[in-house]
């Protein structure tokens, strides 16, 4: 981390900082929320969904995690909000998460034995890859998450132009790049249990992503729990979301594998 500036008016229970840090030589921006008190506190890395300003880091999520007692780190990914470089949807921008883990583990207020990572939508890509690379995480949560980039190309006609631009072409021209961005092919490298949360009626990231991920986890012998919410889409209504969040926190607390 090379700079931090406090963001006023965030939450009575925490301080929120806009931080700048280096990822692959690029200056990247993000939020770091720290509960008031002496700590140490558990950490939750929150990997946002979307791309650019679509799906930008939600302060409502950050606030809810802080209320649960977490320090929250939430990267914006490269090229966003004054950051350098350009997102490439699960390619090199995964390092905007991966390269932060060592200094987060060494943060004086972080309890390195209680670290978790949460990926929403396309944020599941860096979340899963971080949990593959590091053994510090007690759990990984994939909420409405992408697991197979070819499937994303097939089901999201509206995203095809963007995907071809950032990846370099369609799946049949760049199969290795789509596989590189599809964590289901590397799940045997995971070092933490996984919770899959998905709406059965999700039209942005189809529930087939959850089923393919769960199948791959099962075959690899990785501990996981899958919760499919019938009648719900990509964004849960507030009451249903809160119930799912409470259930998620309960599951996270049960993970004593590390």
C-alpha positions as CSV (number, residue, x, y, z in Angstrom):
1,X,0.0,0.0,0.0
2,X,1.4,3.4,-1.0
3,X,-1.3,5.8,0.1
4,X,-4.5,5.9,2.2
5,X,-7.0,8.7,2.7
6,X,-10.0,8.5,5.0
7,X,-13.5,8.6,3.5
8,X,-15.7,10.7,5.8
9,X,-19.3,9.8,6.8
10,X,-19.0,6.0,6.3
11,X,-20.0,4.2,9.5
12,X,-20.0,4.8,13.2
13,X,-18.4,1.4,13.8
14,X,-15.5,1.7,11.4
15,X,-13.2,4.0,9.5
16,X,-13.1,3.7,5.7
17,X,-10.0,4.5,3.7
18,X,-9.5,5.0,0.0
19,X,-6.2,3.2,-0.6
20,X,-3.7,3.1,-3.4
21,X,-1.4,0.1,-3.9
22,X,0.8,-1.5,-6.5
23,X,-0.2,-4.5,-8.6
24,X,2.1,-5.7,-11.3
25,X,3.7,-2.2,-11.4
26,X,0.3,-0.5,-11.7
27,X,-1.3,1.8,-9.1
28,X,-4.7,0.4,-8.2
29,X,-7.4,1.7,-6.0
30,X,-9.7,0.1,-3.4
31,X,-11.4,0.5,0.0
32,X,-10.1,-0.7,3.3
33,X,-12.6,-0.5,6.2
34,X,-11.3,-1.0,9.7
35,X,-13.6,-1.4,12.7
36,X,-13.0,0.8,15.6
37,X,-11.2,-0.9,18.5
38,X,-7.9,-2.6,19.2
39,X,-8.3,-5.8,17.3
40,X,-7.1,-8.0,15.9
41,X,-10.1,-8.5,13.7
42,X,-11.1,-11.1,11.1
43,X,-10.6,-10.1,7.5
44,X,-12.9,-10.4,4.6
45,X,-11.6,-9.7,1.1
46,X,-14.6,-8.5,-1.0
47,X,-14.2,-9.0,-4.7
48,X,-16.8,-6.9,-6.6
49,X,-18.6,-8.0,-9.7
50,X,-19.2,-6.2,-13.0
51,X,-16.7,-4.2,-15.0
52,X,-15.7,-0.5,-14.9
53,X,-18.6,1.4,-13.3
54,X,-21.1,-1.4,-13.7
55,X,-21.2,-3.4,-10.5
56,X,-18.7,-1.1,-8.8
57,X,-17.9,-1.9,-5.1
58,X,-21.0,-1.6,-3.0
59,X,-20.6,0.3,0.2
60,X,-23.7,-1.5,1.5
61,X,-21.8,-4.8,1.3
62,X,-18.8,-3.2,3.0
63,X,-21.0,-1.8,5.7
64,X,-22.7,-5.1,6.4
65,X,-19.4,-6.9,6.6
66,X,-18.0,-4.3,9.0
67,X,-21.1,-4.7,11.2
68,X,-20.2,-8.4,11.5
69,X,-16.8,-7.4,12.9
70,X,-14.6,-7.8,9.8
71,X,-11.8,-5.6,8.4
72,X,-12.9,-5.4,4.8
73,X,-10.6,-5.0,1.8
74,X,-12.4,-4.2,-1.4
75,X,-10.3,-3.7,-4.6
76,X,-11.8,-1.7,-7.5
77,X,-9.5,-3.5,-10.0
78,X,-7.1,-1.8,-12.3
79,X,-8.2,1.1,-14.5
80,X,-11.1,2.1,-12.1
81,X,-11.5,5.3,-10.2
82,X,-8.1,6.7,-11.1
83,X,-6.3,3.4,-11.1
84,X,-3.8,2.6,-13.8
85,X,-4.2,-0.1,-16.5
86,X,-7.2,-1.9,-17.8
87,X,-9.5,-4.7,-16.5
88,X,-9.4,-7.9,-18.5
89,X,-12.2,-9.8,-16.7
90,X,-10.4,-12.4,-14.7
91,X,-7.1,-12.3,-16.6
92,X,-4.2,-10.3,-15.3
93,X,-6.5,-8.2,-13.1
94,X,-6.7,-11.2,-10.7
95,X,-3.4,-10.0,-9.5
96,X,-5.1,-6.9,-8.1
97,X,-6.3,-9.3,-5.4
98,X,-3.5,-11.8,-5.4
99,X,-0.7,-9.3,-4.7
100,X,-2.5,-7.8,-1.7
101,X,-2.7,-11.0,0.3
102,X,0.8,-10.9,1.8
103,X,0.5,-7.3,3.1
104,X,-3.0,-7.9,4.4
105,X,-1.7,-10.9,6.4
106,X,0.9,-8.6,7.9
107,X,-1.5,-5.8,8.8
108,X,-1.2,-5.3,12.6
109,X,-5.0,-5.3,13.1
110,X,-5.7,-8.4,10.9
111,X,-6.1,-11.8,12.6
112,X,-4.3,-13.9,10.0
113,X,-6.0,-17.0,11.4
114,X,-9.4,-15.7,10.5
115,X,-9.2,-14.6,6.9
116,X,-12.1,-15.1,4.4
117,X,-12.7,-14.1,0.8
118,X,-16.0,-13.3,-0.9
119,X,-16.6,-13.0,-4.7
120,X,-19.7,-11.6,-6.2
121,X,-20.5,-12.3,-9.9
122,X,-17.3,-12.0,-11.9
123,X,-15.6,-11.3,-8.5
124,X,-15.7,-15.1,-8.0
125,X,-12.8,-15.3,-10.4
126,X,-10.1,-13.5,-8.4
127,X,-11.6,-14.9,-5.1
128,X,-11.2,-18.5,-6.2
129,X,-7.8,-17.9,-7.7
130,X,-6.6,-16.2,-4.5
131,X,-7.9,-19.2,-2.5
132,X,-5.9,-21.5,-4.8
133,X,-2.7,-19.5,-4.4
134,X,-2.8,-18.9,-0.6
135,X,-3.5,-21.2,2.3
136,X,-4.4,-18.4,4.7
137,X,-8.2,-18.4,4.0
138,X,-10.6,-20.1,6.3
139,X,-13.3,-20.0,3.6
140,X,-14.2,-18.7,0.2
141,X,-17.8,-17.6,-0.8
142,X,-18.9,-17.5,-4.4
143,X,-22.2,-15.5,-4.7
144,X,-23.9,-15.5,-8.1
145,X,-20.4,-16.4,-9.4
146,X,-18.9,-17.0,-12.8
147,X,-17.1,-20.3,-13.0
148,X,-16.8,-21.0,-16.8
149,X,-16.0,-18.0,-19.1
150,X,-17.1,-19.9,-22.2
151,X,-20.5,-20.3,-20.6
152,X,-20.6,-16.6,-19.9
153,X,-19.8,-15.9,-23.6
154,X,-22.6,-18.2,-24.6
155,X,-25.3,-16.9,-22.3
156,X,-24.5,-13.2,-22.3
157,X,-24.9,-12.0,-25.9
158,X,-24.8,-8.4,-24.6
159,X,-21.3,-9.0,-23.2
160,X,-19.7,-10.6,-26.2
161,X,-18.3,-7.4,-27.7
162,X,-16.6,-6.6,-24.4
163,X,-15.3,-10.1,-23.9
164,X,-13.8,-10.2,-27.4
165,X,-12.2,-6.9,-26.8
166,X,-10.6,-7.6,-23.4
167,X,-9.8,-11.3,-24.1
168,X,-8.8,-10.9,-27.7
169,X,-11.5,-12.8,-29.5
170,X,-14.3,-15.4,-29.1
171,X,-13.8,-18.8,-27.4
172,X,-13.1,-20.7,-30.6
173,X,-10.2,-18.3,-31.4
174,X,-8.8,-17.9,-27.9
175,X,-9.7,-21.1,-26.1
176,X,-6.7,-21.0,-23.8
177,X,-7.6,-17.4,-22.6
178,X,-11.1,-18.5,-21.8
179,X,-9.8,-21.5,-19.9
180,X,-7.3,-19.3,-18.1
181,X,-10.3,-17.3,-16.8
182,X,-12.4,-20.3,-15.8
183,X,-11.6,-21.5,-12.3
184,X,-13.5,-24.7,-12.5
185,X,-10.6,-26.2,-14.3
186,X,-8.3,-25.7,-11.3
187,X,-10.5,-26.3,-8.3
188,X,-8.2,-29.2,-7.1
189,X,-5.8,-26.4,-6.1
190,X,-8.3,-24.9,-3.6
191,X,-7.1,-24.8,0.0
192,X,-10.3,-23.7,1.7
193,X,-13.9,-24.9,1.8
194,X,-16.3,-23.2,-0.6
195,X,-19.8,-21.8,-0.2
196,X,-21.8,-21.4,-3.4
197,X,-24.8,-19.0,-3.2
198,X,-26.9,-18.6,-6.4
199,X,-30.4,-17.5,-7.4
200,X,-32.1,-20.2,-9.4
201,X,-33.6,-17.6,-11.7
202,X,-30.4,-15.6,-12.3
203,X,-30.4,-14.2,-15.8
204,X,-27.0,-12.5,-15.6
205,X,-24.9,-15.4,-14.4
206,X,-26.9,-18.5,-15.0
207,X,-27.3,-21.1,-12.2
208,X,-25.5,-23.5,-14.5
209,X,-22.2,-21.8,-13.3
210,X,-23.0,-23.0,-9.8
211,X,-23.8,-26.5,-10.9
212,X,-20.6,-26.8,-13.0
213,X,-18.5,-25.5,-10.1
214,X,-20.1,-27.8,-7.6
215,X,-19.6,-30.8,-9.9
216,X,-15.9,-29.9,-10.3
217,X,-15.5,-29.5,-6.6
218,X,-17.2,-32.8,-5.9
219,X,-14.9,-34.6,-8.4
220,X,-11.8,-33.0,-6.8
221,X,-12.8,-33.9,-3.3
222,X,-13.0,-30.2,-2.2
223,X,-15.3,-29.5,0.8
224,X,-18.2,-27.3,-0.3
225,X,-21.8,-26.3,0.4
226,X,-24.2,-25.1,-2.3
227,X,-27.3,-23.1,-1.6
228,X,-29.6,-22.4,-4.5
229,X,-32.3,-19.9,-3.8
230,X,-35.5,-20.7,-5.8
231,X,-37.3,-17.8,-7.4
232,X,-34.4,-15.4,-6.9
233,X,-32.2,-13.7,-9.6
234,X,-28.8,-12.1,-9.6
235,X,-29.6,-9.4,-7.1
236,X,-31.7,-10.6,-4.1
237,X,-34.4,-8.4,-2.7
238,X,-33.3,-6.8,0.7
239,X,-35.1,-9.2,3.0
240,X,-34.0,-12.3,1.1
241,X,-30.5,-11.0,0.8
242,X,-30.2,-10.4,4.5
243,X,-31.4,-13.9,5.3
244,X,-28.9,-15.3,2.9
245,X,-26.1,-13.1,4.4
246,X,-26.9,-14.3,7.9
247,X,-26.8,-17.9,6.7
248,X,-23.5,-17.2,5.0
249,X,-22.0,-15.7,8.2
250,X,-23.1,-18.8,10.1
251,X,-21.4,-21.1,7.6
252,X,-18.2,-19.0,7.7
253,X,-18.1,-19.2,11.4
254,X,-18.3,-23.0,11.2
255,X,-15.2,-23.3,9.0
256,X,-12.5,-24.3,11.4
257,X,-10.2,-26.0,8.9
258,X,-7.4,-23.5,9.3
